[in-house]
Amino acid sequence: MTGHQHMELPPLKFDGHGLIPAVVQEATTHEVLMVAWMNRESLDLTLKTGFTVFWSRSRQKLWKKGETSGCLQRVREVRADCDADTLLVLVDQTGPACHTGSGSCFFQTLPVVQPAP
């Protein structure tokens, strides 16, 4: 396959707001780093630039992860789930993924009762 051959995207299912959730995972360790939203434009930019670009629901604008912090996410692969309504983005993360400085956004543990074996 040549470098710029056009590949057809699977028929992705964006929600009523034109958004699809994107689970971002460190490609090497498989740690889940964060979950963010993409619209068609941010997905296109992610696929074309090789860096994650998301849609901010609160600011109503596109944002490139690491644009201000320098903690960029270099994309290795983007996968759609079996229902084509969620994306998995495998990345090489530079620095912490979370705006709090944590390596992952998932650092708050909830108490759960352990069922008997």
Jmol script that loads the backbone (N, CA, C; Angstrom):
load data "model"
ATOM      1  N   MET A   1       0.849  -1.192   0.000  1.00  0.00           N
ATOM      2  CA  MET A   1       0.000   0.000   0.000  1.00  0.00           C
ATOM      3  C   MET A   1       0.883   1.240   0.000  1.00  0.00           C
ATOM      4  N   THR A   2       0.559   2.193  -0.812  1.00  0.00           N
ATOM      5  CA  THR A   2       1.340   3.424  -0.874  1.00  0.00           C
ATOM      6  C   THR A   2       0.956   4.355   0.266  1.00  0.00           C
ATOM      7  N   GLY A   3       1.829   5.287   0.571  1.00  0.00           N
ATOM      8  CA  GLY A   3       1.658   6.156   1.719  1.00  0.00           C
ATOM      9  C   GLY A   3       0.397   6.994   1.747  1.00  0.00           C
ATOM     10  N   HIS A   4      -0.066   7.462   0.587  1.00  0.00           N
ATOM     11  CA  HIS A   4      -1.214   8.373   0.593  1.00  0.00           C
ATOM     12  C   HIS A   4      -2.456   7.784  -0.071  1.00  0.00           C
ATOM     13  N   GLN A   5      -2.520   6.460  -0.097  1.00  0.00           N
ATOM     14  CA  GLN A   5      -3.699   5.828  -0.667  1.00  0.00           C
ATOM     15  C   GLN A   5      -4.891   6.077   0.254  1.00  0.00           C
ATOM     16  N   HIS A   6      -6.020   6.475  -0.323  1.00  0.00           N
ATOM     17  CA  HIS A   6      -7.205   6.808   0.465  1.00  0.00           C
ATOM     18  C   HIS A   6      -7.825   5.537   1.026  1.00  0.00           C
ATOM     19  N   MET A   7      -8.066   5.517   2.333  1.00  0.00           N
ATOM     20  CA  MET A   7      -8.726   4.391   2.965  1.00  0.00           C
ATOM     21  C   MET A   7     -10.126   4.825   3.380  1.00  0.00           C
ATOM     22  N   GLU A   8     -11.097   3.983   3.109  1.00  0.00           N
ATOM     23  CA  GLU A   8     -12.481   4.284   3.451  1.00  0.00           C
ATOM     24  C   GLU A   8     -12.692   4.061   4.950  1.00  0.00           C
ATOM     25  N   LEU A   9     -13.305   5.053   5.614  1.00  0.00           N
ATOM     26  CA  LEU A   9     -13.611   4.905   7.030  1.00  0.00           C
ATOM     27  C   LEU A   9     -14.831   4.009   7.184  1.00  0.00           C
ATOM     28  N   PRO A  10     -14.878   3.221   8.270  1.00  0.00           N
ATOM     29  CA  PRO A  10     -16.100   2.456   8.516  1.00  0.00           C
ATOM     30  C   PRO A  10     -17.249   3.430   8.776  1.00  0.00           C
ATOM     31  N   PRO A  11     -18.496   2.994   8.599  1.00  0.00           N
ATOM     32  CA  PRO A  11     -19.643   3.896   8.828  1.00  0.00           C
ATOM     33  C   PRO A  11     -19.828   4.151  10.324  1.00  0.00           C
ATOM     34  N   LEU A  12     -19.137   5.162  10.829  1.00  0.00           N
ATOM     35  CA  LEU A  12     -19.169   5.470  12.263  1.00  0.00           C
ATOM     36  C   LEU A  12     -20.507   6.071  12.665  1.00  0.00           C
ATOM     37  N   LYS A  13     -20.901   5.799  13.899  1.00  0.00           N
ATOM     38  CA  LYS A  13     -22.166   6.310  14.425  1.00  0.00           C
ATOM     39  C   LYS A  13     -21.880   7.448  15.402  1.00  0.00           C
ATOM     40  N   PHE A  14     -22.051   8.672  14.931  1.00  0.00           N
ATOM     41  CA  PHE A  14     -21.919   9.849  15.780  1.00  0.00           C
ATOM     42  C   PHE A  14     -23.262  10.071  16.468  1.00  0.00           C
ATOM     43  N   ASP A  15     -23.257  10.641  17.679  1.00  0.00           N
ATOM     44  CA  ASP A  15     -24.512  10.858  18.408  1.00  0.00           C
ATOM     45  C   ASP A  15     -25.285  12.046  17.835  1.00  0.00           C
ATOM     46  N   GLY A  16     -26.387  12.405  18.477  1.00  0.00           N
ATOM     47  CA  GLY A  16     -27.246  13.490  18.006  1.00  0.00           C
ATOM     48  C   GLY A  16     -26.562  14.841  17.953  1.00  0.00           C
ATOM     49  N   HIS A  17     -25.442  14.982  18.674  1.00  0.00           N
ATOM     50  CA  HIS A  17     -24.668  16.231  18.658  1.00  0.00           C
ATOM     51  C   HIS A  17     -23.501  16.140  17.679  1.00  0.00           C
ATOM     52  N   GLY A  18     -23.438  15.032  16.928  1.00  0.00           N
ATOM     53  CA  GLY A  18     -22.342  14.857  15.977  1.00  0.00           C
ATOM     54  C   GLY A  18     -21.050  14.427  16.627  1.00  0.00           C
ATOM     55  N   LEU A  19     -21.149  13.798  17.808  1.00  0.00           N
ATOM     56  CA  LEU A  19     -19.954  13.423  18.575  1.00  0.00           C
ATOM     57  C   LEU A  19     -19.848  11.914  18.736  1.00  0.00           C
ATOM     58  N   ILE A  20     -18.612  11.462  18.942  1.00  0.00           N
ATOM     59  CA  ILE A  20     -18.332  10.055  19.220  1.00  0.00           C
ATOM     60  C   ILE A  20     -17.281  10.022  20.330  1.00  0.00           C
ATOM     61  N   PRO A  21     -17.482   9.153  21.360  1.00  0.00           N
ATOM     62  CA  PRO A  21     -16.478   9.086  22.434  1.00  0.00           C
ATOM     63  C   PRO A  21     -15.204   8.403  21.943  1.00  0.00           C
ATOM     64  N   ALA A  22     -14.081   8.903  22.424  1.00  0.00           N
ATOM     65  CA  ALA A  22     -12.772   8.349  22.071  1.00  0.00           C
ATOM     66  C   ALA A  22     -12.031   7.975  23.354  1.00  0.00           C
ATOM     67  N   VAL A  23     -11.775   6.684  23.520  1.00  0.00           N
ATOM     68  CA  VAL A  23     -10.983   6.184  24.642  1.00  0.00           C
ATOM     69  C   VAL A  23      -9.534   6.226  24.194  1.00  0.00           C
ATOM     70  N   VAL A  24      -8.691   6.914  24.963  1.00  0.00           N
ATOM     71  CA  VAL A  24      -7.285   7.062  24.588  1.00  0.00           C
ATOM     72  C   VAL A  24      -6.443   6.151  25.481  1.00  0.00           C
ATOM     73  N   GLN A  25      -5.661   5.292  24.836  1.00  0.00           N
ATOM     74  CA  GLN A  25      -4.872   4.291  25.541  1.00  0.00           C
ATOM     75  C   GLN A  25      -3.408   4.407  25.129  1.00  0.00           C
ATOM     76  N   GLU A  26      -2.509   4.284  26.119  1.00  0.00           N
ATOM     77  CA  GLU A  26      -1.074   4.270  25.840  1.00  0.00           C
ATOM     78  C   GLU A  26      -0.771   2.998  25.049  1.00  0.00           C
ATOM     79  N   ALA A  27      -0.171   3.152  23.882  1.00  0.00           N
ATOM     80  CA  ALA A  27       0.041   2.019  22.972  1.00  0.00           C
ATOM     81  C   ALA A  27       0.955   0.950  23.571  1.00  0.00           C
ATOM     82  N   THR A  28       1.948   1.348  24.340  1.00  0.00           N
ATOM     83  CA  THR A  28       2.928   0.394  24.865  1.00  0.00           C
ATOM     84  C   THR A  28       2.428  -0.327  26.117  1.00  0.00           C
ATOM     85  N   THR A  29       1.898   0.429  27.082  1.00  0.00           N
ATOM     86  CA  THR A  29       1.502  -0.167  28.366  1.00  0.00           C
ATOM     87  C   THR A  29       0.036  -0.576  28.399  1.00  0.00           C
ATOM     88  N   HIS A  30      -0.760  -0.087  27.455  1.00  0.00           N
ATOM     89  CA  HIS A  30      -2.211  -0.325  27.389  1.00  0.00           C
ATOM     90  C   HIS A  30      -2.976   0.355  28.515  1.00  0.00           C
ATOM     91  N   GLU A  31      -2.343   1.278  29.233  1.00  0.00           N
ATOM     92  CA  GLU A  31      -3.044   2.029  30.269  1.00  0.00           C
ATOM     93  C   GLU A  31      -4.051   2.976  29.609  1.00  0.00           C
ATOM     94  N   VAL A  32      -5.275   3.006  30.153  1.00  0.00           N
ATOM     95  CA  VAL A  32      -6.269   3.949  29.656  1.00  0.00           C
ATOM     96  C   VAL A  32      -5.913   5.324  30.212  1.00  0.00           C
ATOM     97  N   LEU A  33      -5.683   6.279  29.324  1.00  0.00           N
ATOM     98  CA  LEU A  33      -5.221   7.604  29.721  1.00  0.00           C
ATOM     99  C   LEU A  33      -6.373   8.581  29.944  1.00  0.00           C
ATOM    100  N   MET A  34      -7.342   8.564  29.056  1.00  0.00           N
ATOM    101  CA  MET A  34      -8.413   9.547  29.119  1.00  0.00           C
ATOM    102  C   MET A  34      -9.537   9.144  28.170  1.00  0.00           C
ATOM    103  N   VAL A  35     -10.663   9.806  28.323  1.00  0.00           N
ATOM    104  CA  VAL A  35     -11.777   9.685  27.386  1.00  0.00           C
ATOM    105  C   VAL A  35     -12.162  11.099  26.980  1.00  0.00           C
ATOM    106  N   ALA A  36     -12.326  11.321  25.701  1.00  0.00           N
ATOM    107  CA  ALA A  36     -12.711  12.644  25.207  1.00  0.00           C
ATOM    108  C   ALA A  36     -13.682  12.447  24.052  1.00  0.00           C
ATOM    109  N   TRP A  37     -14.165  13.524  23.514  1.00  0.00           N
ATOM    110  CA  TRP A  37     -15.138  13.486  22.422  1.00  0.00           C
ATOM    111  C   TRP A  37     -14.501  13.954  21.126  1.00  0.00           C
ATOM    112  N   MET A  38     -14.915  13.335  20.037  1.00  0.00           N
ATOM    113  CA  MET A  38     -14.488  13.766  18.708  1.00  0.00           C
ATOM    114  C   MET A  38     -15.728  14.027  17.865  1.00  0.00           C
ATOM    115  N   ASN A  39     -15.612  15.027  16.987  1.00  0.00           N
ATOM    116  CA  ASN A  39     -16.616  15.179  15.930  1.00  0.00           C
ATOM    117  C   ASN A  39     -15.915  14.786  14.633  1.00  0.00           C
ATOM    118  N   ARG A  40     -16.612  14.866  13.517  1.00  0.00           N
ATOM    119  CA  ARG A  40     -16.027  14.431  12.245  1.00  0.00           C
ATOM    120  C   ARG A  40     -14.750  15.225  11.935  1.00  0.00           C
ATOM    121  N   GLU A  41     -14.777  16.534  12.193  1.00  0.00           N
ATOM    122  CA  GLU A  41     -13.609  17.374  11.886  1.00  0.00           C
ATOM    123  C   GLU A  41     -12.409  17.008  12.748  1.00  0.00           C
ATOM    124  N   SER A  42     -12.625  16.801  14.061  1.00  0.00           N
ATOM    125  CA  SER A  42     -11.491  16.469  14.924  1.00  0.00           C
ATOM    126  C   SER A  42     -10.933  15.088  14.595  1.00  0.00           C
ATOM    127  N   LEU A  43     -11.814  14.156  14.214  1.00  0.00           N
ATOM    128  CA  LEU A  43     -11.340  12.836  13.796  1.00  0.00           C
ATOM    129  C   LEU A  43     -10.518  12.958  12.514  1.00  0.00           C
ATOM    130  N   ASP A  44     -11.010  13.719  11.552  1.00  0.00           N
ATOM    131  CA  ASP A  44     -10.264  13.921  10.304  1.00  0.00           C
ATOM    132  C   ASP A  44      -8.891  14.528  10.582  1.00  0.00           C
ATOM    133  N   LEU A  45      -8.852  15.538  11.462  1.00  0.00           N
ATOM    134  CA  LEU A  45      -7.571  16.174  11.804  1.00  0.00           C
ATOM    135  C   LEU A  45      -6.637  15.190  12.507  1.00  0.00           C
ATOM    136  N   THR A  46      -7.191  14.361  13.381  1.00  0.00           N
ATOM    137  CA  THR A  46      -6.390  13.348  14.079  1.00  0.00           C
ATOM    138  C   THR A  46      -5.778  12.383  13.066  1.00  0.00           C
ATOM    139  N   LEU A  47      -6.586  11.925  12.126  1.00  0.00           N
ATOM    140  CA  LEU A  47      -6.106  10.963  11.126  1.00  0.00           C
ATOM    141  C   LEU A  47      -5.095  11.600  10.175  1.00  0.00           C
ATOM    142  N   LYS A  48      -5.278  12.890   9.859  1.00  0.00           N
ATOM    143  CA  LYS A  48      -4.392  13.564   8.901  1.00  0.00           C
ATOM    144  C   LYS A  48      -3.092  14.060   9.519  1.00  0.00           C
ATOM    145  N   THR A  49      -3.127  14.458  10.818  1.00  0.00           N
ATOM    146  CA  THR A  49      -1.930  15.036  11.436  1.00  0.00           C
ATOM    147  C   THR A  49      -1.123  14.030  12.251  1.00  0.00           C
ATOM    148  N   GLY A  50      -1.776  12.932  12.705  1.00  0.00           N
ATOM    149  CA  GLY A  50      -1.084  11.959  13.543  1.00  0.00           C
ATOM    150  C   GLY A  50      -1.008  12.363  15.009  1.00  0.00           C
ATOM    151  N   PHE A  51      -1.731  13.418  15.385  1.00  0.00           N
ATOM    152  CA  PHE A  51      -1.830  13.844  16.785  1.00  0.00           C
ATOM    153  C   PHE A  51      -3.309  13.945  17.150  1.00  0.00           C
ATOM    154  N   THR A  52      -3.649  13.673  18.421  1.00  0.00           N
ATOM    155  CA  THR A  52      -5.056  13.713  18.817  1.00  0.00           C
ATOM    156  C   THR A  52      -5.600  15.130  18.824  1.00  0.00           C
ATOM    157  N   VAL A  53      -6.790  15.255  18.237  1.00  0.00           N
ATOM    158  CA  VAL A  53      -7.559  16.500  18.248  1.00  0.00           C
ATOM    159  C   VAL A  53      -8.965  16.108  18.682  1.00  0.00           C
ATOM    160  N   PHE A  54      -9.508  16.836  19.647  1.00  0.00           N
ATOM    161  CA  PHE A  54     -10.812  16.522  20.205  1.00  0.00           C
ATOM    162  C   PHE A  54     -11.762  17.699  20.058  1.00  0.00           C
ATOM    163  N   TRP A  55     -13.033  17.468  20.429  1.00  0.00           N
ATOM    164  CA  TRP A  55     -14.032  18.522  20.467  1.00  0.00           C
ATOM    165  C   TRP A  55     -14.352  18.797  21.926  1.00  0.00           C
ATOM    166  N   SER A  56     -14.180  20.035  22.350  1.00  0.00           N
ATOM    167  CA  SER A  56     -14.517  20.428  23.715  1.00  0.00           C
ATOM    168  C   SER A  56     -15.990  20.801  23.778  1.00  0.00           C
ATOM    169  N   ARG A  57     -16.763  20.032  24.542  1.00  0.00           N
ATOM    170  CA  ARG A  57     -18.188  20.327  24.674  1.00  0.00           C
ATOM    171  C   ARG A  57     -18.396  21.603  25.487  1.00  0.00           C
ATOM    172  N   SER A  58     -17.543  21.848  26.480  1.00  0.00           N
ATOM    173  CA  SER A  58     -17.722  23.039  27.316  1.00  0.00           C
ATOM    174  C   SER A  58     -17.312  24.319  26.588  1.00  0.00           C
ATOM    175  N   ARG A  59     -16.230  24.253  25.809  1.00  0.00           N
ATOM    176  CA  ARG A  59     -15.757  25.446  25.091  1.00  0.00           C
ATOM    177  C   ARG A  59     -16.301  25.523  23.674  1.00  0.00           C
ATOM    178  N   GLN A  60     -16.954  24.436  23.216  1.00  0.00           N
ATOM    179  CA  GLN A  60     -17.507  24.386  21.858  1.00  0.00           C
ATOM    180  C   GLN A  60     -16.452  24.718  20.801  1.00  0.00           C
ATOM    181  N   LYS A  61     -15.294  24.064  20.928  1.00  0.00           N
ATOM    182  CA  LYS A  61     -14.236  24.281  19.945  1.00  0.00           C
ATOM    183  C   LYS A  61     -13.309  23.076  19.891  1.00  0.00           C
ATOM    184  N   LEU A  62     -12.568  22.985  18.783  1.00  0.00           N
ATOM    185  CA  LEU A  62     -11.570  21.932  18.625  1.00  0.00           C
ATOM    186  C   LEU A  62     -10.395  22.206  19.557  1.00  0.00           C
ATOM    187  N   TRP A  63      -9.765  21.136  20.062  1.00  0.00           N
ATOM    188  CA  TRP A  63      -8.528  21.319  20.826  1.00  0.00           C
ATOM    189  C   TRP A  63      -7.574  20.169  20.554  1.00  0.00           C
ATOM    190  N   LYS A  64      -6.325  20.553  20.294  1.00  0.00           N
ATOM    191  CA  LYS A  64      -5.274  19.567  20.083  1.00  0.00           C
ATOM    192  C   LYS A  64      -4.686  19.237  21.444  1.00  0.00           C
ATOM    193  N   LYS A  65      -4.720  17.960  21.814  1.00  0.00           N
ATOM    194  CA  LYS A  65      -4.190  17.545  23.104  1.00  0.00           C
ATOM    195  C   LYS A  65      -2.716  17.923  23.198  1.00  0.00           C
ATOM    196  N   GLY A  66      -2.357  18.640  24.276  1.00  0.00           N
ATOM    197  CA  GLY A  66      -0.974  19.033  24.494  1.00  0.00           C
ATOM    198  C   GLY A  66      -0.586  20.346  23.852  1.00  0.00           C
ATOM    199  N   GLU A  67      -1.558  21.016  23.233  1.00  0.00           N
ATOM    200  CA  GLU A  67      -1.282  22.277  22.536  1.00  0.00           C
ATOM    201  C   GLU A  67      -0.651  23.302  23.474  1.00  0.00           C
ATOM    202  N   THR A  68      -1.176  23.389  24.696  1.00  0.00           N
ATOM    203  CA  THR A  68      -0.632  24.358  25.659  1.00  0.00           C
ATOM    204  C   THR A  68       0.357  23.709  26.626  1.00  0.00           C
ATOM    205  N   SER A  69       0.126  22.439  26.997  1.00  0.00           N
ATOM    206  CA  SER A  69       0.974  21.776  27.999  1.00  0.00           C
ATOM    207  C   SER A  69       2.224  21.153  27.394  1.00  0.00           C
ATOM    208  N   GLY A  70       2.193  20.877  26.092  1.00  0.00           N
ATOM    209  CA  GLY A  70       3.303  20.171  25.464  1.00  0.00           C
ATOM    210  C   GLY A  70       3.197  18.658  25.622  1.00  0.00           C
ATOM    211  N   CYS A  71       2.169  18.188  26.305  1.00  0.00           N
ATOM    212  CA  CYS A  71       1.969  16.748  26.533  1.00  0.00           C
ATOM    213  C   CYS A  71       1.178  16.148  25.375  1.00  0.00           C
ATOM    214  N   LEU A  72       1.839  16.065  24.238  1.00  0.00           N
ATOM    215  CA  LEU A  72       1.196  15.622  23.006  1.00  0.00           C
ATOM    216  C   LEU A  72       0.940  14.127  22.994  1.00  0.00           C
ATOM    217  N   GLN A  73      -0.036  13.735  22.185  1.00  0.00           N
ATOM    218  CA  GLN A  73      -0.339  12.326  21.960  1.00  0.00           C
ATOM    219  C   GLN A  73      -0.114  12.021  20.491  1.00  0.00           C
ATOM    220  N   ARG A  74       0.957  11.249  20.211  1.00  0.00           N
ATOM    221  CA  ARG A  74       1.256  10.828  18.842  1.00  0.00           C
ATOM    222  C   ARG A  74       0.457   9.555  18.575  1.00  0.00           C
ATOM    223  N   VAL A  75      -0.390   9.589  17.564  1.00  0.00           N
ATOM    224  CA  VAL A  75      -1.323   8.496  17.302  1.00  0.00           C
ATOM    225  C   VAL A  75      -0.630   7.352  16.559  1.00  0.00           C
ATOM    226  N   ARG A  76      -0.776   6.156  17.103  1.00  0.00           N
ATOM    227  CA  ARG A  76      -0.289   4.959  16.417  1.00  0.00           C
ATOM    228  C   ARG A  76      -1.399   4.282  15.627  1.00  0.00           C
ATOM    229  N   GLU A  77      -2.614   4.283  16.205  1.00  0.00           N
ATOM    230  CA  GLU A  77      -3.709   3.561  15.558  1.00  0.00           C
ATOM    231  C   GLU A  77      -5.031   4.082  16.101  1.00  0.00           C
ATOM    232  N   VAL A  78      -6.056   4.094  15.256  1.00  0.00           N
ATOM    233  CA  VAL A  78      -7.416   4.424  15.684  1.00  0.00           C
ATOM    234  C   VAL A  78      -8.301   3.253  15.291  1.00  0.00           C
ATOM    235  N   ARG A  79      -9.053   2.737  16.254  1.00  0.00           N
ATOM    236  CA  ARG A  79      -9.952   1.609  16.014  1.00  0.00           C
ATOM    237  C   ARG A  79     -11.374   2.013  16.366  1.00  0.00           C
ATOM    238  N   ALA A  80     -12.339   1.434  15.653  1.00  0.00           N
ATOM    239  CA  ALA A  80     -13.754   1.584  16.003  1.00  0.00           C
ATOM    240  C   ALA A  80     -14.196   0.295  16.674  1.00  0.00           C
ATOM    241  N   ASP A  81     -15.111   0.410  17.654  1.00  0.00           N
ATOM    242  CA  ASP A  81     -15.617  -0.791  18.308  1.00  0.00           C
ATOM    243  C   ASP A  81     -16.611  -1.508  17.406  1.00  0.00           C
ATOM    244  N   CYS A  82     -17.131  -2.646  17.876  1.00  0.00           N
ATOM    245  CA  CYS A  82     -18.003  -3.505  17.063  1.00  0.00           C
ATOM    246  C   CYS A  82     -19.279  -2.800  16.622  1.00  0.00           C
ATOM    247  N   ASP A  83     -19.769  -1.827  17.416  1.00  0.00           N
ATOM    248  CA  ASP A  83     -20.974  -1.082  17.051  1.00  0.00           C
ATOM    249  C   ASP A  83     -20.657   0.188  16.274  1.00  0.00           C
ATOM    250  N   ALA A  84     -19.373   0.484  16.097  1.00  0.00           N
ATOM    251  CA  ALA A  84     -18.904   1.680  15.385  1.00  0.00           C
ATOM    252  C   ALA A  84     -19.392   2.973  16.036  1.00  0.00           C
ATOM    253  N   ASP A  85     -19.614   2.926  17.382  1.00  0.00           N
ATOM    254  CA  ASP A  85     -20.069   4.138  18.080  1.00  0.00           C
ATOM    255  C   ASP A  85     -19.107   4.608  19.164  1.00  0.00           C
ATOM    256  N   THR A  86     -17.925   3.986  19.234  1.00  0.00           N
ATOM    257  CA  THR A  86     -16.874   4.403  20.161  1.00  0.00           C
ATOM    258  C   THR A  86     -15.537   4.146  19.486  1.00  0.00           C
ATOM    259  N   LEU A  87     -14.590   5.064  19.708  1.00  0.00           N
ATOM    260  CA  LEU A  87     -13.253   4.916  19.132  1.00  0.00           C
ATOM    261  C   LEU A  87     -12.244   4.563  20.218  1.00  0.00           C
ATOM    262  N   LEU A  88     -11.240   3.795  19.837  1.00  0.00           N
ATOM    263  CA  LEU A  88     -10.086   3.517  20.676  1.00  0.00           C
ATOM    264  C   LEU A  88      -8.888   4.124  19.954  1.00  0.00           C
ATOM    265  N   VAL A  89      -8.190   5.026  20.642  1.00  0.00           N
ATOM    266  CA  VAL A  89      -7.049   5.712  20.036  1.00  0.00           C
ATOM    267  C   VAL A  89      -5.793   5.284  20.781  1.00  0.00           C
ATOM    268  N   LEU A  90      -4.917   4.560  20.099  1.00  0.00           N
ATOM    269  CA  LEU A  90      -3.664   4.104  20.690  1.00  0.00           C
ATOM    270  C   LEU A  90      -2.598   5.154  20.412  1.00  0.00           C
ATOM    271  N   VAL A  91      -1.959   5.627  21.482  1.00  0.00           N
ATOM    272  CA  VAL A  91      -1.034   6.758  21.350  1.00  0.00           C
ATOM    273  C   VAL A  91       0.287   6.507  22.065  1.00  0.00           C
ATOM    274  N   ASP A  92       1.277   7.278  21.675  1.00  0.00           N
ATOM    275  CA  ASP A  92       2.497   7.447  22.449  1.00  0.00           C
ATOM    276  C   ASP A  92       2.334   8.780  23.158  1.00  0.00           C
ATOM    277  N   GLN A  93       2.190   8.741  24.477  1.00  0.00           N
ATOM    278  CA  GLN A  93       1.924   9.933  25.284  1.00  0.00           C
ATOM    279  C   GLN A  93       3.221  10.591  25.704  1.00  0.00           C
ATOM    280  N   THR A  94       3.325  11.895  25.501  1.00  0.00           N
ATOM    281  CA  THR A  94       4.451  12.681  26.006  1.00  0.00           C
ATOM    282  C   THR A  94       4.013  13.340  27.304  1.00  0.00           C
ATOM    283  N   GLY A  95       4.689  13.050  28.417  1.00  0.00           N
ATOM    284  CA  GLY A  95       4.322  13.648  29.701  1.00  0.00           C
ATOM    285  C   GLY A  95       3.001  13.109  30.209  1.00  0.00           C
ATOM    286  N   PRO A  96       2.448  13.731  31.272  1.00  0.00           N
ATOM    287  CA  PRO A  96       1.186  13.263  31.835  1.00  0.00           C
ATOM    288  C   PRO A  96       0.011  13.540  30.903  1.00  0.00           C
ATOM    289  N   ALA A  97      -0.957  12.629  30.894  1.00  0.00           N
ATOM    290  CA  ALA A  97      -2.131  12.801  30.041  1.00  0.00           C
ATOM    291  C   ALA A  97      -3.165  13.716  30.677  1.00  0.00           C
ATOM    292  N   CYS A  98      -3.227  13.725  32.014  1.00  0.00           N
ATOM    293  CA  CYS A  98      -4.270  14.472  32.712  1.00  0.00           C
ATOM    294  C   CYS A  98      -3.833  15.903  33.012  1.00  0.00           C
ATOM    295  N   HIS A  99      -4.795  16.820  32.944  1.00  0.00           N
ATOM    296  CA  HIS A  99      -4.494  18.226  33.241  1.00  0.00           C
ATOM    297  C   HIS A  99      -4.088  18.431  34.706  1.00  0.00           C
ATOM    298  N   THR A 100      -4.365  17.419  35.572  1.00  0.00           N
ATOM    299  CA  THR A 100      -3.973  17.518  36.984  1.00  0.00           C
ATOM    300  C   THR A 100      -2.501  17.191  37.185  1.00  0.00           C
ATOM    301  N   GLY A 101      -1.865  16.660  36.135  1.00  0.00           N
ATOM    302  CA  GLY A 101      -0.471  16.235  36.252  1.00  0.00           C
ATOM    303  C   GLY A 101      -0.349  14.733  36.454  1.00  0.00           C
ATOM    304  N   SER A 102      -1.472  14.044  36.602  1.00  0.00           N
ATOM    305  CA  SER A 102      -1.457  12.584  36.733  1.00  0.00           C
ATOM    306  C   SER A 102      -1.198  11.960  35.365  1.00  0.00           C
ATOM    307  N   GLY A 103      -0.560  10.798  35.382  1.00  0.00           N
ATOM    308  CA  GLY A 103      -0.270  10.110  34.130  1.00  0.00           C
ATOM    309  C   GLY A 103      -1.528   9.731  33.367  1.00  0.00           C
ATOM    310  N   SER A 104      -2.585   9.382  34.104  1.00  0.00           N
ATOM    311  CA  SER A 104      -3.872   9.020  33.530  1.00  0.00           C
ATOM    312  C   SER A 104      -4.955   9.836  34.207  1.00  0.00           C
ATOM    313  N   CYS A 105      -6.054  10.083  33.505  1.00  0.00           N
ATOM    314  CA  CYS A 105      -7.188  10.776  34.128  1.00  0.00           C
ATOM    315  C   CYS A 105      -7.926   9.877  35.114  1.00  0.00           C
ATOM    316  N   PHE A 106      -7.648   8.565  35.056  1.00  0.00           N
ATOM    317  CA  PHE A 106      -8.362   7.601  35.897  1.00  0.00           C
ATOM    318  C   PHE A 106      -7.541   7.230  37.127  1.00  0.00           C
ATOM    319  N   PHE A 107      -7.482   8.153  38.089  1.00  0.00           N
ATOM    320  CA  PHE A 107      -6.701   7.900  39.300  1.00  0.00           C
ATOM    321  C   PHE A 107      -7.550   7.923  40.573  1.00  0.00           C
ATOM    322  N   GLN A 108      -8.847   8.179  40.443  1.00  0.00           N
ATOM    323  CA  GLN A 108      -9.728   8.214  41.604  1.00  0.00           C
ATOM    324  C   GLN A 108     -10.462   6.873  41.726  1.00  0.00           C
ATOM    325  N   THR A 109     -10.130   6.136  42.783  1.00  0.00           N
ATOM    326  CA  THR A 109     -10.697   4.800  42.970  1.00  0.00           C
ATOM    327  C   THR A 109     -11.964   4.871  43.815  1.00  0.00           C
ATOM    328  N   LEU A 110     -13.017   4.219  43.335  1.00  0.00           N
ATOM    329  CA  LEU A 110     -14.277   4.157  44.067  1.00  0.00           C
ATOM    330  C   LEU A 110     -14.322   2.868  44.873  1.00  0.00           C
ATOM    331  N   PRO A 111     -14.923   2.913  46.087  1.00  0.00           N
ATOM    332  CA  PRO A 111     -15.001   1.688  46.878  1.00  0.00           C
ATOM    333  C   PRO A 111     -16.014   0.723  46.274  1.00  0.00           C
ATOM    334  N   VAL A 112     -15.634  -0.539  46.178  1.00  0.00           N
ATOM    335  CA  VAL A 112     -16.527  -1.549  45.646  1.00  0.00           C
ATOM    336  C   VAL A 112     -16.467  -2.781  46.542  1.00  0.00           C
ATOM    337  N   VAL A 113     -17.624  -3.334  46.844  1.00  0.00           N
ATOM    338  CA  VAL A 113     -17.675  -4.556  47.642  1.00  0.00           C
ATOM    339  C   VAL A 113     -17.179  -5.704  46.783  1.00  0.00           C
ATOM    340  N   GLN A 114     -16.282  -6.507  47.345  1.00  0.00           N
ATOM    341  CA  GLN A 114     -15.763  -7.662  46.614  1.00  0.00           C
ATOM    342  C   GLN A 114     -16.698  -8.852  46.823  1.00  0.00           C
ATOM    343  N   PRO A 115     -17.321  -9.359  45.744  1.00  0.00           N
ATOM    344  CA  PRO A 115     -18.216 -10.508  45.900  1.00  0.00           C
ATOM    345  C   PRO A 115     -17.458 -11.758  46.324  1.00  0.00           C
ATOM    346  N   ALA A 116     -18.172 -12.623  47.032  1.00  0.00           N
ATOM    347  CA  ALA A 116     -17.555 -13.877  47.466  1.00  0.00           C
ATOM    348  C   ALA A 116     -17.224 -14.732  46.250  1.00  0.00           C
ATOM    349  N   PRO A 117     -16.126 -15.491  46.316  1.00  0.00           N
ATOM    350  CA  PRO A 117     -15.742 -16.339  45.172  1.00  0.00           C
ATOM    351  C   PRO A 117     -16.780 -17.423  44.879  1.00  0.00           C
TER     352      PRO A 117
END
end "model"
wireframe off; spacefill off
backbone 0.3
color backbone group
